[in-house]
Amino acid sequence: MSSTSSTPGIPGPSDSATSADFAARCDTIEGAYEFFLAYASQGLPSDQGSERGREVRDYLRRCDAALTGLGELVIDVAERAGLDPAPYRAFADVLERDARDASAAIRLVLAQPAIGSQLVDNLNASIHLRALLTDLFLIDEVLKLHKHDGPD
């Protein structure tokens, strides 16, 4: 027996888990960005010697992990909701590219022996991270439109 619903727009048991995974990843990425904004404003020369400094590497790693496979996850969520996957596939390609670019920037920062506020501020300002966040805001709103489709 399949774990997905056979009725479009009505989630089956694994649909909610897939949607929850997507929501959790979005929360992780957005939470990391918010932490990065706060870290950047502190004027720290390095991540060494402060609690916030110790946290920055953890946020960077968790954010990077959340980026892996985002495009595939969006397609899965759309298909499980019974939506035409074609426009979602095209957008998933954009999302994957932006996630890959943001990941490259995050990994560059993580590779540094010292992560100061200015470095994180530059990461925040990077078009790669901003494009990714905008992608997530857009697809999240689109998916919310279809979350309530179906009988009430």
DOMAR-512507 format. One record per atom (N, C-alpha, C): y, x, z; residue in three letters. Coordinates in pm, whole numbers, padded with zeros to 5 digits, always signed. Atoms other than C-alpha are relative to their C-alpha. Example, Ala and Ser with C-alpha at 12.3 -4.5 7.8 and 13.67 -1.06 7.14 Angstrom:
<recs>
-00119+00089+00000ALA
-00450+01230+00780ALA
+00120+00090+00000ALA
-00119-00082-00006SER
-00106+01367+00714SER
+00109-00077+00073SER
</recs>
This chain:
<recs>
-00119+00084+00000MET
+00000+00000+00000MET
+00124+00087+00000MET
-00124-00077+00011SER
+00341+00136-00095SER
+00091-00031+00118SER
-00092+00019-00112SER
+00600+00187+00177SER
+00135-00053-00045SER
-00128+00052+00048THR
+00881+00069-00047THR
-00015-00147-00033THR
-00001+00141+00032SER
+00976-00290-00107SER
-00013-00018-00150SER
+00010+00029+00143SER
+00888-00444-00441SER
+00116-00086-00047SER
-00115+00082+00036THR
+01202-00658-00432THR
+00125+00086-00002THR
-00121-00082+00007PRO
+01514-00478-00560PRO
+00105-00046+00100PRO
-00108+00029-00093GLY
+01792-00456-00305GLY
-00046-00028+00142GLY
+00052+00023-00134ILE
+01562-00523-00010ILE
-00078+00124+00041ILE
+00062-00126-00037PRO
+01473-00202+00168PRO
-00138-00018+00062PRO
+00130-00008-00066GLY
+01116-00119+00262GLY
+00011+00100+00113GLY
-00006-00088-00116PRO
+01025+00093+00565PRO
+00051+00140-00029PRO
-00045-00137+00026SER
+01081+00430+00401SER
+00140+00004-00060SER
-00136+00007+00053ASP
+01405+00311+00240ASP
+00101+00029+00109ASP
-00095-00021-00110SER
+01580+00303+00575SER
-00006+00144+00048SER
+00012-00141-00039ALA
+01445+00649+00658ALA
+00074+00089-00099ALA
-00070-00076+00103THR
+01578+00783+00327THR
+00150-00016+00014THR
-00142+00025-00020SER
+01915+00619+00382SER
+00049+00067+00128SER
-00037-00065-00126ALA
+01919+00750+00740ALA
+00010+00152-00019ALA
-00006-00144+00028ASP
+01847+01103+00612ASP
+00130+00034-00072ASP
-00125-00023+00073PHE
+02137+01078+00368PHE
+00120-00011+00095PHE
-00111+00020-00095ALA
+02369+00944+00640ALA
+00008+00118+00098ALA
+00002-00112-00095ALA
+02262+01219+00881ALA
+00053+00127-00065ALA
-00050-00118+00071ARG
+02328+01488+00620ARG
+00151-00009-00020ARG
-00145+00019+00016CYS
+02672+01343+00546CYS
+00071+00026+00132CYS
-00060-00021-00132ASP
+02749+01336+00919ASP
+00002+00149+00036ASP
+00007-00143-00030THR
+02637+01699+00954THR
+00107+00077-00078THR
-00097-00070+00085ILE
+02853+01817+00663ILE
+00142-00034+00042ILE
-00135+00041-00041GLU
+03158+01614+00768GLU
+00034+00054+00139GLU
-00022-00054-00134GLY
+03116+01720+01132GLY
+00028+00150-00003GLY
-00023-00144+00015ALA
+03097+02084+01028ALA
+00141+00025-00053ALA
-00134-00016+00056TYR
+03413+02050+00820TYR
+00106-00024+00108TYR
-00095+00027-00109GLU
+03595+01897+01117GLU
+00002+00114+00101GLU
+00005-00115-00090PHE
+03474+02180+01339PHE
+00073+00119-00063PHE
-00065-00112+00070PHE
+03590+02432+01077PHE
+00152-00013+00006PHE
-00145+00021-00009LEU
+03938+02276+01077LEU
+00051+00041+00138LEU
-00041-00034-00137ALA
+03959+02310+01456ALA
-00011+00152+00023ALA
+00021-00145-00017TYR
+03820+02666+01446TYR
+00110+00078-00071TYR
-00103-00070+00079ALA
+04068+02769+01176ALA
+00134-00003+00071ALA
-00130+00012-00066SER
+04359+02648+01387SER
+00013+00084+00126SER
-00003-00074-00126GLN
+04267+02868+01684GLN
+00049+00144-00013GLN
-00050-00135+00020GLY
+04376+03197+01531GLY
-00091+00110+00054GLY
+00095-00099-00051LEU
+04061+03382+01637LEU
-00023+00110-00104LEU
+00023-00109+00095PRO
+04018+03727+01479PRO
-00148+00017-00035PRO
+00144-00020+00018SER
+03638+03709+01511SER
-00075-00112+00072SER
+00085+00096-00069ASP
+03352+03485+01614ASP
-00061+00059+00127ASP
+00054-00068-00118GLN
+03263+03738+01885GLN
+00085-00029+00123GLN
-00070+00009-00127GLY
+03352+03669+02246GLY
+00056-00136+00039GLY
-00047+00133-00041SER
+03427+03295+02250SER
-00109-00102-00028SER
+00098+00108+00021GLU
+03224+02977+02276GLU
+00015-00058-00140GLU
-00022+00053+00136ARG
+03384+02841+01958ARG
-00051+00097-00105ARG
+00049-00102+00092GLY
+03304+03166+01786GLY
-00151-00004-00014GLY
+00147+00008+00006ARG
+02938+03135+01877ARG
-00044-00125-00076ARG
+00036+00126+00066GLU
+02935+02777+01749GLU
+00021+00003-00151GLU
-00034+00006+00142VAL
+03085+02854+01408VAL
-00120+00036-00088VAL
+00117-00036+00081ARG
+02771+03025+01277ARG
-00104-00111+00000ARG
+00094+00112-00006ASP
+02556+02735+01396ASP
+00045-00113-00092ASP
-00052+00104+00090TYR
+02780+02484+01218TYR
-00016+00039-00146TYR
+00015-00046+00137LEU
+02775+02694+00903LEU
-00146-00013-00046LEU
+00143+00007+00037ARG
+02393+02714+00905ARG
-00046-00145-00016ARG
+00041+00141+00010ARG
+02346+02342+00972ARG
+00061-00067-00123ARG
-00065+00055+00118CYS
+02596+02252+00702CYS
-00073+00045-00127CYS
+00071-00054+00116ASP
+02421+02478+00452ASP
-00136-00068-00016ASP
+00131+00065+00008ALA
+02081+02327+00537ALA
+00013-00145-00049ALA
-00020+00140+00040ALA
+02219+01974+00489ALA
+00030-00014-00150ALA
-00035+00004+00142LEU
+02327+02064+00135LEU
-00122+00001-00092LEU
+00119-00017+00082THR
+01976+02133+00009THR
-00059-00135-00042THR
+00064+00120+00053GLY
+01842+01857-00215GLY
+00081-00128+00010GLY
-00083+00120-00013LEU
+02137+01620-00177LEU
-00007-00090-00123LEU
+00004+00078+00124GLY
+02128+01512-00541GLY
-00128-00081-00012GLY
+00129+00070+00006GLU
+01759+01425-00530GLU
-00003-00114+00101GLU
-00003+00102-00104LEU
+01817+01231-00209LEU
+00081-00122-00045LEU
-00082+00111+00050VAL
+02092+01021-00371VAL
-00077-00082-00103VAL
+00081+00072+00099ILE
+01864+00933-00662ILE
-00108-00082+00070ILE
+00104+00070-00075ASP
+01589+00840-00418ASP
+00056-00124+00069ASP
-00063+00114-00066VAL
+01823+00615-00219VAL
+00031-00110-00102VAL
-00035+00098+00104ALA
+01945+00445-00539ALA
-00125-00069-00055ALA
+00122+00059+00055GLU
+01595+00394-00679GLU
-00066-00095+00100GLU
+00061+00085-00104ARG
+01465+00256-00349ARG
+00080-00128+00022ARG
-00083+00121-00011ALA
+01756+00010-00349ALA
-00011-00087-00124ALA
+00019+00077+00121GLY
+01646-00110-00693GLY
+00114+00011-00100GLY
-00114-00019+00088LEU
+01954+00026-00870LEU
-00040+00075-00126LEU
+00022-00075+00123ASP
+01965+00154-01227ASP
+00027+00146+00029ASP
-00018-00140-00041PRO
+01912+00526-01167PRO
+00085+00086-00095PRO
-00070-00083+00098ALA
+02092+00649-01482ALA
+00137+00051+00048ALA
-00130-00053-00044PRO
+02451+00667-01346PRO
-00013+00084+00126PRO
+00022-00077-00122TYR
+02315+00800-01018TYR
-00054+00139-00032TYR
+00051-00132+00041ARG
+02127+01079-01195ARG
+00113+00089-00049ARG
-00112-00079+00051ALA
+02441+01190-01375ALA
+00088+00048+00115ALA
-00082-00040-00113PHE
+02639+01191-01051PHE
-00076+00096+00092PHE
+00081-00092-00082ALA
+02352+01360-00865ALA
+00009+00143-00054ALA
-00018-00133+00059ASP
+02388+01650-01110ASP
+00132+00062+00046ASP
-00131-00047-00047VAL
+02756+01680-01014VAL
-00010+00038+00147VAL
+00015-00024-00143LEU
+02670+01656-00646LEU
-00080+00127+00027LEU
+00082-00121-00016GLU
+02399+01922-00676GLU
+00080+00126-00033GLU
-00082-00116+00038ARG
+02637+02159-00855ARG
+00102+00030+00109ARG
-00101-00022-00104ASP
+02908+02110-00595ASP
-00064+00045+00131ASP
+00072-00044-00121ALA
+02655+02146-00311ALA
-00042+00146-00013ALA
+00041-00139+00025ARG
+02526+02469-00466ARG
+00121+00094+00011ARG
-00121-00082-00008ASP
+02881+02603-00502ASP
+00050+00013+00145ASP
-00041-00004-00140ALA
+02971+02507-00144ALA
-00095+00086+00082ALA
+00099-00081-00069SER
+02649+02665-00022SER
+00024+00149-00023SER
-00029-00140+00030ALA
+02737+02990-00197ALA
+00118+00050+00083ALA
-00118-00038-00080ALA
+03075+02996-00020ALA
-00038+00010+00148ALA
+00043-00003-00141ILE
+02917+02914+00317ILE
-00084+00124+00028ILE
+00087-00117-00020ARG
+02654+03185+00276ARG
+00079+00131-00006ARG
-00088-00117+00005LEU
+02925+03436+00184LEU
+00067+00021+00136LEU
-00064-00008-00132VAL
+03106+03358+00509VAL
-00102+00042+00105VAL
+00104-00035-00097LEU
+02783+03374+00709LEU
-00042+00146-00006LEU
+00042-00139+00018ALA
+02709+03719+00568ALA
+00098+00100+00061ALA
-00102-00091-00053GLN
+03024+03864+00725GLN
-00030+00036+00145GLN
+00026-00041-00138PRO
+02995+04066+01047PRO
+00093-00069+00101PRO
-00095+00071-00086ALA
+03299+03884+01191ALA
+00055-00120-00077ALA
-00052+00121+00063ILE
+03404+03528+01115ILE
+00121-00044+00081ILE
-00124+00037-00066GLY
+03766+03479+01210GLY
+00053-00132-00053GLY
-00061+00128+00037SER
+03983+03172+01186SER
+00054+00001-00143SER
-00056-00005+00135GLN
+04151+03290+00866GLN
-00108-00013-00106GLN
+00111+00010+00094LEU
+03817+03329+00689LEU
-00047-00146-00011LEU
+00042+00140-00001VAL
+03715+02976+00791VAL
+00107-00089-00063VAL
-00108+00075+00063ASP
+04055+02845+00689ASP
-00009+00011-00152ASP
+00017-00018+00145ASN
+03998+02991+00342ASN
-00121-00077-00052ASN
+00116+00080+00039LEU
+03653+02830+00330LEU
+00039-00147-00009LEU
-00045+00140+00000ASN
+03809+02494+00422ASN
+00083-00032-00123ASN
-00090+00021+00113ALA
+04064+02535+00145ALA
-00071+00013-00134ALA
+00068-00023+00127SER
+03804+02623-00116SER
-00026-00131-00072SER
+00021+00118+00083ILE
+03776+02375-00398ILE
-00146-00042+00005ILE
+00144+00032-00003HIS
+03398+02394-00364HIS
-00034-00092+00115HIS
+00027+00085-00117LEU
+03386+02249-00015LEU
+00073-00133-00013LEU
-00077+00124+00016ARG
+03656+01994-00093ARG
-00063-00092-00105ARG
+00066+00081+00104ALA
+03479+01879-00411ALA
-00126-00066+00058ALA
+00121+00053-00061LEU
+03158+01835-00215LEU
+00033-00117+00092LEU
-00038+00107-00092LEU
+03329+01628+00054LEU
+00044-00125-00077LEU
-00044+00114+00081THR
+03494+01408-00209THR
-00118-00068-00066THR
+00123+00057+00057ASP
+03157+01361-00381ASP
-00071-00087+00102ASP
+00070+00074-00105LEU
+03004+01252-00052LEU
+00072-00129+00037LEU
-00077+00121-00030PHE
+03286+01008+00023PHE
-00022-00105-00110PHE
+00017+00091+00112LEU
+03250+00855-00324LEU
-00139-00064+00000LEU
+00135+00055+00010ILE
+02871+00818-00328ILE
-00034-00084+00123ILE
+00024+00079-00121ASP
+02866+00693+00031ASP
+00059-00140-00016ASP
-00062+00131+00022GLU
+03108+00413-00060GLU
-00077-00081-00104GLU
+00077+00070+00104VAL
+02910+00326-00375VAL
-00129-00054+00059VAL
+00127+00045-00058LEU
+02584+00309-00181LEU
+00021-00111+00103LEU
-00030+00108-00096LYS
+02747+00094+00089LYS
+00019-00133-00072LYS
-00018+00123+00076LEU
+02838-00159-00181LEU
-00133-00070-00024LEU
+00131+00055+00032HIS
+02467-00207-00250HIS
-00088-00020+00121HIS
+00079+00010-00123LYS
+02345-00189+00107LYS
-00019-00145+00041LYS
+00004+00139-00044HIS
+02422-00555+00163HIS
-00039-00095-00112HIS
+00050+00087+00109ASP
+02295-00680-00174ASP
-00129-00064+00044ASP
+00124+00068-00033GLY
+02011-00921-00154GLY
+00026-00116+00095GLY
-00020+00118-00083PRO
+01953-01229+00059PRO
+00046+00036+00141PRO
-00047-00018-00137ASP
+02132-01257+00393ASP
-00087-00074+00098ASP
</recs>
